[in-house]
Amino acid sequence: MTSEFERIKILEGKISHIVEYIHKLTIENEKLKKQMKELKADNKRYQEQVGKTDKLDESLKRYQEERGIIKDKIDAIIGQIDHLGI
């Protein structure tokens, strides 16, 4: 009878350890879910920033092209004025 009681106590101890382990895993899982949510939000902000940067790059290229065209036109006008001797 004592050995059966001891076996039940051992089983009870093992079950307590399993319950504690499951509790720790549950807490860790919640932390990981929170981190994942934060990382997804960070990734979304990063992707939005990439989109804005791409648009700014396109605008910069367009402005640089326009600047080159304007510079060429000004050089042509200055050349015409110089040709006139003014």
Long-range contacts (C-beta under 8 A, 24 or more apart in sequence): none
